[in-house]
């Protein structure tokens, strides 16, 4: 089975990355899967590709479930840990779509597995169902529910194109280190609020004025391994991912074409209350 595993490694890694959202965790999943494969009796395996996919998927499902039970790393520590190859991480995120990774991170483990395997890798529901101990019909419902989350509800905001243009320019300026361009997007009296999960202080952080807000934005966005545009409750926002997980969401208010307010959300409870979707 060694040759089969190597022959299908690229596809198996693609499955693991979409399940976990992190190259490091995807590689860990492949290593664990290989150990399981090497110890298994494979004499009766008729379809090695399908069987290997289910092994990797089961490992990923266990890893996703363990995330829900273990304590989250503090944001600063998680960001400081870095990744083995940030450039590869960014390229993979671009190929999948950062907004999709963000939405996938909001799904329950079984929903994510059903959607990824069926919708992205065309695995039949009757092969997915045993992995999550559901009937094929129930598995189909999980995938359908996940699909609705990925598709998202139509945005009620009529000025979404303007929001996208301004927030996209904000992201480009911070990524490119263009302080003057960032300053030009901010209202002189802009206010930034950041909850206590962003900065470990007794009270939420509040910063006023274009110059201080711009300086803070340039520094904070640099911590993110990945950042991109998403919808948050139907409005344009910037999502920041650390190790494939949604850790920070920047929500904006506007005064004409200028950003008048930035709400930096990192508390898990607050993030869970926000409906995150694809920007289209």
C-alpha positions in Angstrom: 0.0 0.0 0.0 3.1 2.3 0.2 3.1 2.9 -3.5 -0.7 3.6 -3.5 -0.3 6.0 -0.7 2.4 7.9 -2.4 0.5 7.9 -5.7 -2.5 9.5 -4.0 -0.6 11.7 -1.6 -1.4 15.0 -3.4 -5.2 14.2 -3.3 -5.0 13.0 0.3 -3.2 16.2 1.4 -5.8 18.2 -0.5 -8.6 16.5 1.5 -6.7 17.0 4.8 -6.1 20.7 4.1 -9.7 21.4 3.3 -10.8 19.5 6.4 -8.3 21.2 8.7 -7.4 24.5 7.0 -3.7 24.3 8.0 -0.8 22.8 6.1 0.9 21.8 9.4 -2.2 19.9 10.6 -2.8 18.4 7.2 0.7 17.0 7.2 0.2 15.7 10.7 -3.0 14.0 9.6 -1.2 12.3 6.6 1.5 11.0 8.9 -1.1 9.6 11.3 -3.0 8.1 8.4 0.1 6.5 7.0 0.9 4.9 10.4 -2.6 3.4 10.4 -2.4 2.2 6.8 1.0 0.6 7.5 -0.5 -1.5 10.3 -3.7 -2.4 8.6 -4.6 -5.6 6.8 -5.3 -4.3 3.3 -5.7 -7.6 1.5 -9.4 -7.0 1.0 -9.2 -3.4 -0.2 -10.6 -3.2 -3.7 -10.4 0.5 -4.2 -7.2 1.9 -2.6 -7.9 5.5 -3.5 -11.3 5.5 -1.8 -10.1 3.5 1.2 -7.2 5.9 1.8 -9.4 8.9 1.5 -11.7 7.5 4.2 -8.7 6.8 6.5 -7.4 10.4 6.1 -10.9 11.7 6.6 -11.4 9.8 9.8 -8.1 11.1 11.2 -9.1 14.6 10.3 -12.5 14.2 11.9 -10.9 13.1 15.1 -8.6 16.1 15.0 -11.5 18.5 14.4 -13.5 17.0 17.3 -10.4 17.3 19.6 -10.3 21.0 18.8 -13.7 21.5 20.4 -12.6 19.9 23.7 -9.1 21.3 24.1 -8.5 24.8 25.3 -7.7 27.4 22.6 -4.2 28.9 22.5 -4.2 32.6 23.4 -4.2 34.7 20.2 -0.7 36.2 20.7 0.9 32.8 21.4 -0.9 31.1 18.5 0.2 33.9 16.1 3.8 33.7 17.4 4.1 30.0 16.7 4.2 30.6 13.0 4.0 27.9 10.3 6.6 25.9 8.6 6.1 27.5 5.2 4.0 30.7 5.3 4.3 31.2 1.5 2.9 27.7 0.8 0.1 28.3 3.4 -0.8 31.5 1.6 -0.8 29.9 -1.9 -2.9 27.0 -0.7 -5.4 29.4 0.9 -5.6 31.4 -2.3 -6.2 28.2 -4.3 -9.1 27.1 -2.0 -10.3 30.6 -1.2 -9.7 32.2 2.2 -13.4 33.1 2.7 -14.3 29.4 2.1 -11.8 28.3 4.7 -13.3 30.8 7.2 -16.8 29.5 6.5 -15.6 25.9 6.8 -14.2 26.7 10.2 -17.7 27.6 11.4 -19.1 24.2 10.5 -19.5 21.3 13.0 -17.0 18.5 12.3 -19.5 16.1 10.8 -20.9 18.9 8.6 -17.5 19.8 7.4 -16.6 16.2 6.6 -19.8 15.6 4.7 -19.5 18.8 2.6 -15.8 18.5 1.9 -15.9 14.8 0.9 -19.1 15.0 -1.2 -19.1 18.5 -2.7 -15.3 18.9 -3.2 -14.1 15.3 -3.8 -17.3 13.6 -5.1 -17.3 10.8 -2.4 -20.7 9.1 -2.3 -22.8 9.6 0.8 -23.0 5.9 1.5 -19.2 5.9 1.9 -19.2 9.0 4.1 -22.0 7.9 6.4 -20.1 5.2 8.3 -17.4 7.7 9.2 -19.8 9.9 11.1 -22.1 7.0 12.2 -25.1 8.4 10.3 -27.4 7.1 7.6 -26.7 8.2 4.0 -29.9 10.3 4.2 -28.8 12.0 7.4 -25.3 12.6 5.9 -26.9 14.1 2.8 -28.8 16.5 5.1 -25.6 17.5 6.9 -23.9 18.3 3.5 -26.9 20.3 2.4 -26.9 22.3 5.6 -23.2 23.0 5.2 -23.8 24.0 1.6 -26.3 26.6 2.7 -23.8 28.0 5.2 -21.1 28.1 2.5 -23.4 29.8 0.0 -24.7 32.2 2.6 -27.8 34.4 2.6 -28.1 37.3 0.1 -26.7 40.4 1.6 -29.3 43.0 2.6 -26.8 45.8 2.2 -27.4 47.9 -1.0 -24.0 49.5 -0.9 -22.0 46.2 -0.7 -19.9 47.1 -3.8 -18.8 50.3 -2.1 -18.0 48.5 1.1 -16.0 45.9 -0.9 -14.0 48.6 -2.6 -13.2 50.5 0.6 -12.4 47.4 2.7 -10.4 45.8 -0.1 -8.3 49.0 -0.3 -7.9 48.9 3.5 -6.6 45.3 3.3 -4.3 46.1 0.3 -2.8 49.1 2.1 -2.1 47.2 5.3 -0.7 44.2 3.4 1.5 46.5 1.3 2.6 48.7 4.2 1.2 51.8 2.5 0.6 54.0 5.5 -0.5 57.1 3.4 -3.0 55.0 1.4 -4.5 53.6 4.7 -4.7 57.0 6.2 -6.6 58.3 3.2 -9.3 55.6 3.8 -9.9 56.6 7.4 -12.2 59.3 8.7 -10.3 61.9 10.8 -12.4 60.9 13.9 -12.4 57.1 13.2 -12.7 55.0 16.3 -11.3 51.4 16.7 -12.6 49.1 19.4 -10.9 45.8 20.2 -12.2 43.2 22.6 -10.1 41.7 25.4 -9.1 38.7 23.4 -7.1 40.9 21.0 -5.1 42.6 23.7 -5.0 41.1 27.2 -6.2 44.1 29.2 -8.9 44.5 31.9 -11.1 46.5 29.5 -11.7 46.5 25.7 -9.2 48.8 23.8 -10.5 52.0 22.3 -8.4 54.1 19.9 -9.5 57.3 18.3 -8.1 59.3 15.4 -6.9 58.4 12.0 -3.1 58.5 12.8 -3.3 56.2 15.9 -5.7 53.8 14.3 -3.6 53.5 11.1 -0.5 52.8 13.1 -2.2 50.1 15.1 -3.8 48.6 12.0 -0.4 48.3 10.2 1.1 46.5 13.2 -1.8 44.2 14.1 -2.6 42.9 10.6 1.0 41.9 10.2 0.4 39.2 12.9 -2.0 37.3 10.7 -0.6 34.5 8.6 -3.7 34.9 6.4 -6.2 37.7 6.0 -9.0 38.2 3.4 -12.4 39.6 2.7 -15.6 37.9 4.0 -19.1 38.8 4.8 -20.0 39.3 8.4 -23.7 39.5 9.1 -24.1 40.7 5.5 -21.5 43.4 5.5 -17.9 43.4 4.2 -15.3 42.5 6.8 -11.7 41.3 7.1 -11.0 37.8 8.5 -7.7 37.0 10.0 -6.7 33.3 10.3 -4.0 31.7 12.5 -3.1 28.1 11.8 -6.2 27.8 9.6 -8.6 29.0 12.3 -10.7 32.2 12.3 -9.2 34.2 15.2 -10.0 37.8 14.4 -12.8 39.6 12.5 -12.6 43.3 11.6 -16.0 44.8 11.1 -16.4 48.3 9.6 -18.8 51.3 9.7 -18.6 54.0 7.1 -19.1 57.7 6.6 -19.5 58.1 2.9 -16.4 56.5 1.4 -14.4 56.8 4.6 -14.1 54.2 7.4 -15.5 55.8 10.6 -15.4 52.7 12.9 -13.5 49.4 13.2 -14.7 46.7 15.6 -12.0 44.1 16.2 -13.7 40.9 17.3 -11.6 38.0 18.7 -13.6 36.6 21.7 -14.8 33.1 20.8 -18.3 33.8 22.0 -18.6 37.0 19.9 -17.2 35.3 16.8 -19.7 32.4 17.2 -22.6 34.9 17.1 -21.6 36.4 13.8 -22.8 34.8 10.5 -19.8 34.6 8.3 -20.3 34.1 4.6 -18.6 34.3 1.2 -18.3 37.7 -0.3 -19.4 36.6 -3.8 
